Amino acid sequence: MILETDRLYLRKLCQSDYKALCKILQDKDVMYAYEHAFSDEEVEAWLQNQLRRYRENGFGLWAVILKENEELIGQCGLTLQATPHGEVLEIGYLFQKAYWHRGYATEAAHACKKYAFETLGAKEVYSIIRENNLASRRVAERNGMTAKGSFAKQYYGFQMPHILYSVKNEIQHKSCQ
């Protein structure tokens, strides 16, 4: 286990999570911000990418497990992402549609922010969210983030406008003043 909240715990994904990931990544409603649901091969590549991130960075998107039933209901974690302003530490999240609008994404994202600040010593964390993804934007805002700018990301042949949200580590920020 990496993190624990009142209702959730986050742990590294493993190969046996493949089918649970398919419930998320192959749902066109969940993946609307990506413009398509993933194929079996894309889900496997996604999983392998997280395993690589754990090895190389010590973090990545983690499995979000609902304590009440031990089900993998989503993924949330930290990744390094390229932006026009350089590489940033991003909090990302994706959840099964059946678990939307229950506060799980906010709960997990808040725990990831705390981990980034307290464990990794990050000065600032970001969420890069597609402009039309209003639910994810609300999660970022509930996580204390504010919009800092926008840029277009190229994905599957589409130019997709994204908003760059961020929040500074207040403890580090105050000690530097």
C-alpha positions as CSV (number, residue, x, y, z in Angstrom):
1,M,0.0,0.0,0.0
2,I,1.3,3.5,-1.0
3,L,-1.5,5.7,0.5
4,E,-4.6,5.3,2.6
5,T,-7.7,7.5,3.0
6,D,-10.9,7.0,4.9
7,R,-12.5,5.0,2.1
8,L,-9.7,4.1,-0.2
9,Y,-6.2,2.8,-0.4
10,L,-3.8,3.2,-3.3
11,R,-1.2,0.6,-4.3
12,K,1.0,-0.2,-7.3
13,L,-0.8,-1.7,-10.3
14,C,0.3,-5.2,-11.1
15,Q,-0.3,-7.5,-14.1
16,S,-3.3,-9.1,-12.5
17,D,-5.1,-5.7,-12.6
18,Y,-5.4,-5.9,-16.4
19,K,-9.1,-6.8,-16.5
20,A,-10.0,-4.2,-13.9
21,L,-8.1,-1.6,-16.0
22,C,-10.1,-2.7,-19.1
23,K,-13.3,-1.6,-17.2
24,I,-11.9,1.9,-17.1
25,L,-9.8,2.3,-20.2
26,Q,-12.2,0.5,-22.6
27,D,-15.2,2.5,-21.5
28,K,-15.8,5.2,-24.1
29,D,-17.6,7.4,-21.6
30,V,-14.7,7.3,-19.2
31,M,-12.2,7.9,-22.0
32,Y,-14.1,10.7,-23.8
33,A,-11.2,13.1,-23.0
34,Y,-8.9,10.8,-25.0
35,E,-11.3,10.7,-27.9
36,H,-11.5,6.9,-27.9
37,A,-11.7,3.8,-25.7
38,F,-8.5,1.8,-25.6
39,S,-7.9,-1.5,-27.4
40,D,-6.6,-4.6,-25.5
41,E,-3.1,-3.7,-26.8
42,E,-3.4,-0.1,-25.6
43,V,-4.5,-1.2,-22.1
44,E,-1.5,-3.5,-21.9
45,A,0.8,-0.7,-23.0
46,W,-0.8,1.6,-20.4
47,L,-0.2,-1.0,-17.7
48,Q,3.4,-1.6,-18.8
49,N,4.0,2.2,-18.8
50,Q,2.9,2.4,-15.2
51,L,5.2,-0.5,-14.2
52,R,8.1,1.3,-16.0
53,R,7.3,4.6,-14.1
54,Y,7.4,2.7,-10.8
55,R,10.9,1.4,-11.6
56,E,12.3,4.6,-13.1
57,N,10.6,7.3,-10.9
58,G,9.4,5.5,-7.8
59,F,5.8,6.6,-8.6
60,G,3.1,6.5,-11.3
61,L,-0.6,6.0,-11.5
62,W,-1.7,3.7,-8.7
63,A,-4.6,1.4,-8.4
64,V,-7.4,2.9,-6.3
65,I,-9.0,0.2,-4.2
66,L,-12.4,0.8,-2.4
67,K,-11.9,-0.5,1.1
68,E,-15.6,-1.7,1.5
69,N,-15.3,-4.3,-1.2
70,E,-11.6,-4.4,-2.2
71,E,-12.5,-3.5,-5.8
72,L,-10.1,-1.6,-8.1
73,I,-12.4,1.3,-8.9
74,G,-9.9,3.6,-10.6
75,Q,-6.4,4.9,-10.8
76,C,-4.8,8.0,-9.4
77,G,-1.2,9.0,-8.9
78,L,1.7,11.1,-9.9
79,T,3.5,11.2,-13.3
80,L,6.0,13.4,-14.9
81,Q,4.4,15.2,-17.9
82,A,5.8,17.5,-20.6
83,T,4.3,21.0,-20.9
84,P,5.4,24.0,-22.9
85,H,7.0,25.3,-19.6
86,G,9.0,22.1,-19.0
87,E,8.4,18.8,-17.2
88,V,5.9,18.9,-14.3
89,L,4.7,16.5,-11.6
90,E,1.1,15.8,-12.4
91,I,-1.7,14.3,-10.4
92,G,-3.8,12.3,-12.7
93,Y,-7.0,10.2,-12.2
94,L,-9.4,8.0,-14.0
95,F,-12.3,6.1,-12.4
96,Q,-14.9,3.5,-13.5
97,K,-18.1,5.3,-14.4
98,A,-20.0,3.4,-11.8
99,Y,-18.0,5.3,-9.1
100,W,-18.3,8.8,-10.5
101,H,-19.8,11.6,-8.4
102,R,-19.0,10.0,-5.0
103,G,-15.9,12.1,-4.1
104,Y,-13.5,9.2,-4.7
105,A,-11.4,11.1,-7.3
106,T,-11.1,14.1,-5.0
107,E,-10.2,12.0,-2.0
108,A,-7.5,10.1,-4.0
109,A,-6.2,13.3,-5.6
110,H,-5.9,15.0,-2.3
111,A,-3.9,12.1,-0.9
112,C,-1.6,12.2,-3.9
113,K,-1.0,16.0,-3.4
114,K,-0.1,15.3,0.2
115,Y,2.2,12.5,-0.8
116,A,3.9,14.8,-3.4
117,F,4.5,17.5,-0.9
118,E,5.3,15.5,2.2
119,T,7.1,12.5,0.8
120,L,8.6,13.7,-2.4
121,G,9.2,17.3,-1.3
122,A,7.6,18.7,-4.4
123,K,7.3,22.5,-4.5
124,E,4.3,22.5,-6.8
125,V,2.0,19.9,-8.4
126,Y,-0.1,20.1,-11.5
127,S,-3.1,18.6,-13.2
128,I,-3.3,18.8,-17.0
129,I,-6.9,18.6,-18.0
130,R,-8.7,18.6,-21.3
131,E,-10.7,21.8,-21.6
132,N,-14.0,20.1,-22.0
133,N,-13.5,17.7,-19.0
134,L,-15.5,19.7,-16.5
135,A,-15.7,16.9,-13.9
136,S,-11.9,16.6,-13.8
137,R,-11.5,20.3,-13.6
138,R,-13.8,20.4,-10.6
139,V,-11.6,17.7,-8.9
140,A,-8.5,19.8,-9.5
141,E,-10.3,22.9,-8.0
142,R,-11.4,20.9,-5.0
143,N,-7.8,19.8,-4.6
144,G,-6.8,23.5,-4.1
145,M,-5.6,24.0,-7.7
146,T,-6.1,27.0,-9.9
147,A,-5.8,27.4,-13.6
148,K,-2.4,28.7,-14.6
149,G,-2.7,28.6,-18.4
150,S,-3.6,26.5,-21.4
151,F,-1.9,24.7,-24.3
152,A,-2.8,22.2,-27.0
153,K,-1.7,18.6,-26.8
154,Q,-1.5,16.5,-29.9
155,Y,-3.1,13.1,-29.3
156,Y,-4.2,10.6,-32.0
157,G,-4.1,13.2,-34.6
158,F,-6.3,15.7,-32.6
159,Q,-5.2,19.1,-31.3
160,M,-6.7,19.0,-27.8
161,P,-6.9,22.2,-25.7
162,H,-5.8,21.5,-22.1
163,I,-5.8,23.6,-19.0
164,L,-2.8,23.6,-16.7
165,Y,-3.9,23.6,-13.0
166,S,-1.4,23.8,-10.1
167,V,-1.0,24.3,-6.4
168,K,2.1,25.2,-4.5
169,N,3.4,23.5,-1.4
170,E,2.4,26.1,1.1
171,I,4.8,24.9,3.8
172,Q,7.8,25.1,1.4
173,H,6.4,28.3,-0.1
174,K,6.2,30.1,3.2
175,S,9.6,29.0,4.4
176,C,11.2,30.4,1.2
177,Q,9.7,33.9,1.8
